[in-house]
């Protein structure tokens, strides 16, 4: 029996029933691959329904056929700003009584958002099925009844500016924007989706109202509903709520501009602060619905695929790029097919561009092999199946097909791809990859003296809510006003769960109503915690080497085999575990488990491949230098945790040095010491054949031994104290802010859920107190949130994250601290707690709508120490929490006067005065080359005299035999800083060798060397 309940009727019967009883005014257009298309005869609204009665959730999405493409100079960004304004309410549903769209969606636990792109704007929510009709009512109401008020626009404009500035923080995102601007001289694709800054700042309610009245009409929209819902009831709701909306009194404006033929190649260079260069070359591509896209989609896979793509082989595998990519959106009108690479230190812009163009030349001249073409088709065919794992995934793909002009492209393009020949690939490549139709852009980093990260953000849609925070993994405050906690939806995975112990591995499998698809998540103890303190990159490098070939097959043979199966396997090292995950088609369980076991058990560990990998990882670490968010998070980790703790974050220069020093022998030894089934678990979810799965695991892993248990003795958290750190990073338009402190709470503690609930009300959702006050009311930021992390196997920490314009930083900090203080001192009331419980219960169900999310959730619970059945018990524990428990745990585990504050970005002045009550900190570091890896160094004491800071460090040797390879040891501490400029003097005890020059350090035999010089000095740090 499938999850939740067995299908009671066949699809054919349901369809016939629906068609025989259509509401008046709705006509059936066609049914294609299970998708039913309808039209409202009075106003032209198109409706797409794809029911799956086995699912307890559904996605409701409205796609408006208007985007940046419909804007002109002077109004760019209007579509995106209007997208924000659509959440400001109508006369009927608005924030005055908490009935606005956002509040309603959060009450029912929906995952909702909106995005703007070149050709469309879409609004969507994935929600418990019983709320489909109510969501349709809300969407129909705001289609024509939106309030566009001056006060609402004023508060949202700062949010949009902050979103714009966050994008400008990334030089690569800026590079893509400039490439589009240079490639198109007449067509509106020359404008960025978010708009040009001057146009954004000159937006008015009148301009937005005119834009709204021009495009937001039923005949310019498509309503899509996918998942578990009643077809008859949904069609009745569509007729009831959308049937009353009139059609436009005018013709919807069309874009008539045709981009003139490009007569020669175009080039541009961006020079900004940064560490890593980038090269991109873009070619003009046809309209998204053009028949040549079947071949272009295959070219994108053949050229751009990870591990098997031609760019990967030519650049990444040769150590000349840290990553490569293709970016080829199918748009309504002709657009761009972009190829790009992030450079390593060993590569030049000229060389990288030449390699990219040479790969295009080889594609045009030599075509593709039969194996390449077959693998690419297999990948796309499997991705088509995986793309039906969850209602949102389907609705989102249909949304993009609607945007390009024909929703049936969602169904027909995958079929057309399977019919493409090698000859067509050559023809299409020669037709579009033409030098005279290209635009090439370089990002040339201008390294600043400050250690300043570059994020790989794509030039994609702009979201109303930050998808990194309120995206697929987010469990959104507050269920329908008429619902109660006792009515919150229950989940039942336990009755569809099977368990076994196979070859020493814990196996858990959950059957779900999805055809053919199986997702898996697994782990064992081989995470970064087990790396030596002086080799922090070792566990991560070992994990990264797993897919670089085995003793039986090289890295390309493994990747090609997975592509042929249409499967995927990924590896990563987290703080505690080696993690692995992937998807496969049900019939391929044996083959995929065999490949997983082969990579885990017998990796090749090729020294040449390691050197290439180290080059790429080094480039990635350099990218991390320029990202304010990364820098702020890493600094918080160093202020809250000691070195050796799983949540500690080493400095980038330490990681780079260790990366250089790590050898293949180190990796092989780490693998031998830690890899094995002893603590291994595997969780599967999807279309399960349990006997087949267990047989596949047993055959693949039989005879494997070894492994370790998770460490139980780890360093304790540091004590909380008021401290702050300001990190100046050049050329950033948005500042990252972090407040944090340790709580002592672990996920399995009784206090965790009450604390989580209180924090959720503070900053865990779009309608949280922080978002309501700092974003919605004051318009100071695009995103502000709070949460608890680092609590898997150790006590964790609370943190609050925000971004502000440098000019609004002080105002943002003051607003944030005011909201926190009110929340902490006055507490929360029972109504807030009840609403949060209702919301989280619904959101929890919504979050379990895909095989990947179910496997990941069960694995997460088991890893934290719960039984797998806890996936069903969690909502029950949630509903038992009271307001008294919440307020008690907040005050027990947080102390406002003990905040750690970190600010990173282009501050107005690098050294601003700190907020009152926060004490500045100064970092002191010491580094030294030693004869072998057995040495370590610790800063023992720091004294302050009237003229200097005296730093005393102690060298020690473990006594164990170690390879006679020169190694770098280091240590750092934070001390209270002073406005007085003091000379730094370093003294080191315990040096036993006589080579190496260290002019800044004085080596002494004992403390007697100081005599009485330190008698009057102030001891400000002691180990």
Secondary structure as UniProt FT lines:
FT   HELIX           11..20
FT   TURN            24..25
FT   STRAND          26..32
FT   TURN            33..34
FT   STRAND          35..40
FT   TURN            41..43
FT   STRAND          46..51
FT   TURN            53..54
FT   STRAND          57..64
FT   HELIX           68..70
FT   TURN            73..74
FT   TURN            76..77
FT   HELIX           78..85
FT   TURN            86..87
FT   TURN            95..98
FT   HELIX           101..107
FT   TURN            108..109
FT   STRAND          111..116
FT   STRAND          121..128
FT   HELIX           129..131
FT   HELIX           132..144
FT   HELIX           150..168
FT   HELIX           171..183
FT   HELIX           188..190
FT   TURN            193..194
FT   HELIX           197..201
FT   HELIX           205..215
FT   HELIX           218..220
FT   STRAND          221..227
FT   HELIX           231..242
FT   TURN            243..244
FT   STRAND          266..273
FT   STRAND          278..285
FT   TURN            288..289
FT   TURN            291..292
FT   HELIX           293..304
FT   TURN            306..308
FT   HELIX           310..311
FT   HELIX           312..316
FT   TURN            317..319
FT   STRAND          321..327
FT   STRAND          335..343
FT   TURN            345..346
FT   HELIX           349..366
FT   HELIX           370..386
FT   TURN            387..388
FT   HELIX           391..403
FT   TURN            404..405
FT   TURN            407..408
FT   HELIX           409..417
FT   TURN            418..419
FT   HELIX           422..432
FT   HELIX           435..437
FT   STRAND          438..446
FT   STRAND          462..463
FT   HELIX           467..470
FT   TURN            472..473
FT   TURN            481..482
FT   HELIX           485..487
FT   HELIX           494..496
FT   STRAND          497..502
FT   TURN            503..504
FT   STRAND          505..511
FT   STRAND          517..524
FT   HELIX           528..530
FT   TURN            533..534
FT   TURN            536..537
FT   HELIX           538..545
FT   TURN            546..547
FT   STRAND          549..550
FT   HELIX           555..565
FT   STRAND          568..573
FT   STRAND          578..585
FT   HELIX           586..588
FT   HELIX           589..601
FT   HELIX           607..623
FT   HELIX           624..626
FT   HELIX           628..640
FT   TURN            643..644
FT   TURN            646..647
FT   HELIX           652..661
FT   HELIX           664..674
FT   TURN            678..679
FT   STRAND          681..686
FT   HELIX           690..701
FT   TURN            702..703
FT   STRAND          723..728
FT   STRAND          735..742
FT   TURN            747..748
FT   HELIX           751..763
FT   TURN            766..767
FT   HELIX           769..770
FT   HELIX           771..777
FT   STRAND          784..789
FT   STRAND          797..804
FT   HELIX           806..808
FT   HELIX           809..826
FT   HELIX           830..846
FT   TURN            847..848
FT   HELIX           851..863
FT   TURN            864..865
FT   TURN            868..869
FT   HELIX           870..879
FT   HELIX           883..893
FT   HELIX           896..898
FT   STRAND          900..905
FT   TURN            916..917
FT   STRAND          920..930
FT   TURN            933..934
FT   STRAND          935..944
FT   STRAND          948..957
FT   STRAND          967..976
FT   STRAND          983..989
FT   TURN            999..1000
FT   STRAND          1001..1004
FT   HELIX           1007..1010
FT   TURN            1011..1016
FT   STRAND          1018..1022
//
